[in-house]
Amino acid sequence: MVFSPAPDVLDEDVEVEALVGLGEALISAILERAPLEAIKSMIADGAPLWYQDEEGTSPLHAAAYVENEELIRLLIEGGAVWNAVDNTHNTAGDIALSFNNEACYNLVRDAGIRSELLLALLSSRSLPADSPLSLVFKATDTTAAGSTDAFMSSRLRFTTDEHGQEVCLVKVNEKEEVGVMMGWERGISEWWAFPKLCAGHEQLQEGLKVLNIGFGLGIIDSMFQALSTPPALHVIVEPHPDVRQHMRERGWYDKPGVRILEGKWQDFVENELLAVGGFDAIYTDTFSEEYKDLQQFFEHLPDLLAGPESRFGFFNGLGATNALFYDVYTRVSDLHLSEVGIDVEWSDVDVFAEDDARWGRTRQYFTQRLYRLPVGRMRAIG
């Protein structure tokens, strides 16, 4: 006996095949530089702007290849996916960047900024658990590298790699470990972040009140302790038990003026931290948290910082395996900090290593040549 597909299944197959055909035709027309009116007509006839061919090329990728600024604007306004990646992990923005086409790149980047700002606004609203919108904000990486809960239940390994750098690693699957913090970050802190957080501060000689969220390898904390006048109060928030054990073994629990809060910053920000308040310098470098968590921390800064002389910095590694994503998150964070009264000075730090020796055998979590270093100050009132 031969079974035939149900009519509704046949209809769905025909519809999918038609959409594929329209999508392929649209990409071909764009790459062949068809007249804009012809492209508009194809879109009006139902050509899907979200379609990607076997190589991952979307209509927006194609428009970036032909460097058509007007077409890129048209596609974005029509709902093209700004952050779609092709099979080589390039977005349309990356393609525009490869052609040094600033106008085309800025169109894609600005679409990303608008999208992320909208998502951040929506995520700040109370959404029912079963709301379709709430699905947008769920983490897709459930390993220790992308999930706070998975990270907190994972074992960490502190070691020195084959290049002689100290590293803290977490296993994300049976074959792969990811760096939680690595020794190459020391240069960013030593030569850039730390001096900008502390140098010339009016309270420096009396001893600063400092707060660090996430101990890691203790790089920034060791620098705070090495000030000519040690901090009057040095608060460290560290949630992971393995990191805290590492801190105990190195005597951090016995250092004068050091207070260690065992848990996530969310556990303390509205009680212990606000009760202390008046911090002269704050730095945060958490692992496996999402941008919405960092933005939530931004909103507490006006109540945690002592005043306009106080400074705030964070490890700016969001989206740092892709130039476009890194640019978008950098600009979005600048806007969100400005909204809470923090003006940021951004410095470009060259962290490029030709032989990638800094990574050893672990997955790279920062692949850009330039690290965008943020140091913010509270905006003076009046």
C-alpha positions as CSV (number, residue, x, y, z in Angstrom):
1,M,0.0,0.0,0.0
2,V,1.3,3.5,-0.9
3,F,0.6,6.4,1.4
4,S,0.3,9.9,0.0
5,P,1.1,13.0,2.0
6,A,-1.9,14.8,3.4
7,P,-3.0,17.8,1.3
8,D,-2.0,20.3,4.0
9,V,1.6,18.8,4.1
10,L,1.7,19.2,0.3
11,D,0.5,22.8,0.6
12,E,3.2,23.6,3.2
13,D,5.9,22.1,0.9
14,V,4.8,24.1,-2.0
15,E,4.8,27.3,0.1
16,V,8.3,26.6,1.4
17,E,9.5,25.9,-2.1
18,A,8.0,29.1,-3.3
19,L,9.6,31.2,-0.5
20,V,13.0,29.6,-1.2
21,G,12.6,30.4,-4.9
22,L,11.7,34.0,-4.1
23,G,14.6,34.3,-1.7
24,E,17.1,32.9,-4.1
25,A,15.8,35.2,-6.9
26,L,16.1,38.3,-4.6
27,I,19.7,37.5,-3.6
28,S,20.6,36.9,-7.3
29,A,18.9,40.2,-8.4
30,I,20.8,42.2,-5.7
31,L,24.2,40.6,-6.6
32,E,23.5,41.3,-10.3
33,R,22.7,44.9,-9.4
34,A,19.2,44.9,-10.7
35,P,17.3,48.3,-10.6
36,L,16.0,49.3,-7.2
37,E,12.4,49.3,-8.5
38,A,12.8,45.7,-9.6
39,I,14.1,44.8,-6.1
40,K,11.1,46.7,-4.5
41,S,8.7,44.8,-6.7
42,M,10.2,41.4,-5.7
43,I,9.9,42.3,-2.0
44,A,6.3,43.5,-2.6
45,D,5.6,40.1,-4.2
46,G,6.7,38.3,-1.0
47,A,10.4,37.7,-1.3
48,P,11.6,36.9,2.3
49,L,14.2,39.3,3.6
50,W,15.1,36.8,6.3
51,Y,16.1,34.1,3.7
52,Q,19.7,32.8,3.6
53,D,21.0,30.5,0.9
54,E,23.3,27.5,1.3
55,E,26.3,29.7,1.9
56,G,24.3,31.7,4.5
57,T,24.1,34.8,2.3
58,S,21.0,36.9,3.0
59,P,19.6,39.8,0.9
60,L,21.3,42.1,3.4
61,H,24.7,40.3,2.9
62,A,24.2,40.7,-0.9
63,A,23.5,44.4,-0.6
64,A,26.7,44.8,1.5
65,Y,28.6,43.0,-1.2
66,V,27.5,45.4,-3.9
67,E,27.9,48.3,-1.5
68,N,24.4,49.7,-2.2
69,E,23.6,52.1,0.6
70,E,20.1,52.8,-0.5
71,L,19.3,49.1,-0.8
72,I,20.7,48.4,2.7
73,R,18.5,51.1,4.1
74,L,15.5,49.7,2.3
75,L,16.1,46.1,3.5
76,I,16.6,47.2,7.1
77,E,13.5,49.3,7.1
78,G,11.7,46.2,5.7
79,G,12.8,44.0,8.6
80,A,16.0,42.4,7.4
81,V,18.0,40.7,10.2
82,W,20.9,42.9,11.0
83,N,22.9,40.2,12.9
84,A,22.4,37.2,10.6
85,V,25.8,35.5,10.0
86,D,26.8,33.5,6.9
87,N,28.7,30.2,6.9
88,T,31.9,32.1,7.6
89,H,30.4,33.8,10.6
90,N,30.3,37.2,8.9
91,T,27.4,39.7,9.2
92,A,26.4,42.2,6.5
93,G,28.2,44.8,8.7
94,D,31.4,42.7,8.6
95,I,31.3,42.6,4.8
96,A,30.8,46.4,4.6
97,L,33.7,46.8,7.0
98,S,35.9,44.6,4.8
99,F,35.2,47.0,1.9
100,N,36.0,50.0,4.2
101,N,32.5,51.2,3.4
102,E,31.7,53.3,6.4
103,A,28.3,54.4,5.3
104,C,27.0,50.9,4.6
105,Y,28.6,49.6,7.9
106,N,27.0,52.4,9.9
107,L,23.6,51.6,8.5
108,V,23.8,48.0,9.7
109,R,25.5,49.0,13.0
110,D,22.8,51.6,13.8
111,A,20.1,49.0,13.0
112,G,21.8,46.8,15.6
113,I,21.9,49.6,18.2
114,R,18.2,50.3,17.7
115,S,17.3,46.7,18.0
116,E,19.3,46.1,21.2
117,L,17.9,49.3,22.8
118,L,14.4,48.1,22.0
119,L,15.1,44.6,23.4
120,A,16.6,46.1,26.5
121,L,13.5,48.3,27.0
122,L,11.2,45.3,26.5
123,S,13.2,43.1,28.9
124,S,12.9,45.8,31.6
125,R,9.1,45.4,31.5
126,S,7.4,42.6,33.4
127,L,6.5,39.9,30.8
128,P,4.5,36.8,31.5
129,A,6.6,33.6,31.5
130,D,4.7,32.3,28.5
131,S,4.8,35.5,26.5
132,P,6.4,35.1,23.0
133,L,8.5,38.2,23.8
134,S,10.0,36.6,26.9
135,L,11.5,33.9,24.7
136,V,13.7,36.6,23.0
137,F,15.7,37.1,26.2
138,K,16.4,33.5,27.1
139,A,20.1,32.5,26.9
140,T,20.8,30.1,24.0
141,D,24.0,28.9,25.5
142,T,23.2,26.6,28.4
143,T,26.8,25.6,29.1
144,A,29.0,27.1,31.8
145,A,30.2,29.7,29.3
146,G,26.7,31.2,28.8
147,S,24.6,30.2,31.7
148,T,25.1,31.7,35.2
149,D,23.5,28.7,36.9
150,A,25.6,26.2,34.9
151,F,28.7,28.2,35.7
152,M,28.0,28.3,39.4
153,S,27.6,24.5,39.5
154,S,30.8,23.9,37.5
155,R,34.3,23.2,38.9
156,L,37.0,25.7,38.1
157,R,40.7,25.0,37.5
158,F,43.5,27.4,38.3
159,T,46.7,26.7,36.6
160,T,49.6,28.1,34.6
161,D,49.4,27.3,30.8
162,E,52.2,26.3,28.4
163,H,53.0,30.0,27.8
164,G,53.6,30.7,31.5
165,Q,50.4,32.8,32.0
166,E,48.1,32.2,34.9
167,V,44.6,31.1,33.8
168,C,41.3,30.2,35.4
169,L,39.4,27.6,33.3
170,V,35.9,26.1,33.3
171,K,34.9,23.0,31.4
172,V,32.0,23.5,29.0
173,N,31.8,20.0,27.6
174,E,33.8,16.8,27.7
175,K,36.5,18.1,25.3
176,E,36.7,21.9,25.8
177,E,37.6,24.3,28.5
178,V,37.0,28.1,28.4
179,G,39.0,30.8,30.1
180,V,37.1,32.5,32.9
181,M,40.0,34.9,33.2
182,M,43.5,34.8,31.6
183,G,46.8,36.4,32.3
184,W,46.9,38.4,29.1
185,E,44.2,40.6,30.6
186,R,46.7,41.9,33.1
187,G,48.1,44.4,30.6
188,I,44.7,46.0,30.1
189,S,44.3,46.5,33.8
190,E,47.9,47.4,34.6
191,W,48.5,50.0,31.8
192,W,45.1,51.3,31.2
193,A,42.1,50.4,33.4
194,F,43.8,50.7,36.8
195,P,45.6,54.0,36.3
196,K,42.4,55.6,34.9
197,L,40.4,54.4,37.8
198,C,42.8,55.7,40.5
199,A,45.4,58.2,39.2
200,G,45.0,61.7,40.6
201,H,42.0,60.8,42.7
202,E,41.6,63.4,45.5
203,Q,41.1,60.6,48.0
204,L,44.1,58.6,46.9
205,Q,46.4,59.6,49.8
206,E,43.8,58.9,52.4
207,G,42.9,55.5,51.0
208,L,40.2,54.9,48.5
209,K,37.0,53.0,49.0
210,V,36.9,50.5,46.2
211,L,34.5,47.8,45.0
212,N,35.2,45.0,42.6
213,I,32.6,42.6,41.2
214,G,34.2,39.3,40.3
215,F,37.6,38.4,41.6
216,G,38.8,36.1,38.8
217,L,42.6,35.9,39.1
218,G,42.7,38.9,41.4
219,I,44.5,41.1,38.8
220,I,42.6,44.4,39.5
221,D,42.3,43.6,43.2
222,S,46.1,43.1,43.6
223,M,46.6,46.5,41.9
224,F,44.3,48.2,44.4
225,Q,46.2,46.6,47.3
226,A,49.5,47.8,45.8
227,L,48.6,51.4,45.9
228,S,51.0,53.6,47.9
229,T,48.2,54.0,50.4
230,P,46.1,50.8,50.5
231,P,42.4,51.2,50.2
232,A,40.6,52.3,53.3
233,L,37.9,49.8,52.3
234,H,38.2,47.1,49.7
235,V,35.0,45.2,48.9
236,I,35.1,42.1,46.7
237,V,31.9,40.4,45.5
238,E,32.6,36.8,44.4
239,P,29.9,34.1,43.9
240,H,31.9,31.1,42.9
241,P,33.0,28.7,45.7
242,D,36.2,27.6,43.8
243,V,37.3,31.2,43.4
244,R,36.7,31.9,47.0
245,Q,38.8,28.9,48.0
246,H,41.5,30.2,45.7
247,M,41.3,33.5,47.5
248,R,41.5,31.8,50.9
249,E,44.6,30.0,49.9
250,R,46.3,33.2,48.9
251,G,45.3,35.1,52.1
252,W,42.7,37.5,50.8
253,Y,40.4,36.8,53.6
254,D,43.1,38.0,56.1
255,K,44.1,41.2,54.3
256,P,43.3,44.3,56.4
257,G,40.5,46.5,55.0
258,V,39.3,43.7,52.6
259,R,35.7,42.6,52.9
260,I,34.5,39.7,50.8
261,L,30.8,39.2,50.1
262,E,30.1,35.6,49.2
263,G,27.5,35.6,46.5
264,K,26.3,37.4,43.4
265,W,26.2,41.1,43.3
266,Q,22.4,41.0,42.9
267,D,22.3,39.4,46.4
268,F,24.0,42.5,48.0
269,V,23.4,45.6,45.8
270,E,20.2,46.8,47.6
271,N,21.4,46.1,51.2
272,E,25.1,45.7,52.1
273,L,26.5,47.6,49.1
274,L,24.1,50.5,49.3
275,A,24.6,50.6,53.1
276,V,28.4,51.1,52.5
277,G,28.0,53.3,49.4
278,G,30.3,56.2,48.6
279,F,32.8,54.1,46.6
280,D,35.6,56.0,44.9
281,A,36.3,53.3,42.3
282,I,34.1,50.5,41.1
283,Y,35.1,47.8,38.6
284,T,33.1,44.8,37.4
285,D,34.1,41.7,35.4
286,T,31.6,39.0,35.8
287,F,31.4,35.7,33.8
288,S,28.5,34.1,32.0
289,E,26.1,37.0,32.7
290,E,24.2,38.7,29.9
291,Y,24.2,42.3,28.9
292,K,20.8,42.9,30.6
293,D,22.6,42.0,33.9
294,L,25.3,44.6,33.3
295,Q,22.7,47.2,32.4
296,Q,20.9,46.4,35.6
297,F,24.2,47.1,37.5
298,F,24.6,50.4,35.6
299,E,21.3,51.6,37.1
300,H,22.7,51.2,40.7
301,L,25.9,53.3,40.0
302,P,24.5,56.7,41.0
303,D,23.7,55.3,44.5
304,L,27.0,53.4,44.8
305,L,29.5,56.0,43.6
306,A,30.7,58.8,46.0
307,G,30.4,61.6,43.5
308,P,31.8,63.2,40.3
309,E,35.4,62.4,41.3
310,S,34.5,58.7,41.5
311,R,35.2,56.3,38.6
312,F,33.7,53.2,37.1
313,G,35.1,50.6,34.8
314,F,34.1,47.2,33.4
315,F,35.7,44.5,31.3
316,N,34.2,45.3,27.9
317,G,34.1,41.9,26.3
318,L,30.5,41.7,25.1
319,G,30.2,40.4,21.6
320,A,34.0,40.6,21.3
321,T,34.3,37.7,18.8
322,N,32.7,39.8,16.1
323,A,33.6,43.3,15.1
324,L,30.0,44.4,14.5
325,F,28.6,42.9,17.6
326,Y,31.4,44.4,19.7
327,D,30.8,47.9,18.2
328,V,27.1,47.6,18.8
329,Y,27.4,46.6,22.5
330,T,30.0,49.2,23.1
331,R,27.8,52.0,21.8
332,V,24.7,50.6,23.6
333,S,26.5,50.5,26.9
334,D,27.7,54.0,26.4
335,L,24.1,55.2,25.8
336,H,22.8,53.3,28.9
337,L,25.5,54.7,31.1
338,S,24.7,58.2,29.8
339,E,21.1,57.6,30.8
340,V,22.1,57.1,34.4
341,G,24.4,60.1,34.5
342,I,27.7,58.4,33.8
343,D,30.0,60.0,31.1
344,V,32.4,57.5,29.7
345,E,35.9,58.0,28.3
346,W,36.7,55.3,25.8
347,S,40.3,54.3,25.1
348,D,41.5,52.0,22.3
349,V,44.0,49.4,23.6
350,D,45.9,47.2,21.1
351,V,45.7,43.7,22.4
352,F,46.6,41.9,19.2
353,A,48.9,38.9,19.4
354,E,50.1,37.5,16.0
355,D,50.7,34.0,17.2
356,D,47.6,33.9,19.5
357,A,49.9,32.4,22.2
358,R,47.8,34.1,24.9
359,W,45.0,31.6,24.3
360,G,46.9,28.3,24.6
361,R,44.3,25.6,23.9
362,T,41.2,27.4,25.2
363,R,38.4,28.9,23.2
364,Q,39.0,32.6,22.3
365,Y,36.5,34.9,24.0
366,F,38.1,38.1,22.7
367,T,39.3,38.3,19.0
368,Q,39.3,42.0,18.2
369,R,42.6,43.8,17.8
370,L,41.4,46.9,19.7
371,Y,40.0,46.6,23.1
372,R,37.6,49.5,23.8
373,L,38.4,50.4,27.4
374,P,35.6,52.3,29.3
375,V,36.2,54.5,32.4
376,G,33.2,56.5,33.5
377,R,32.5,59.4,35.9
378,M,29.3,60.7,37.4
379,R,28.1,63.7,35.6
380,A,28.3,66.8,37.7
381,I,24.9,68.4,38.5
382,G,24.5,72.1,37.9
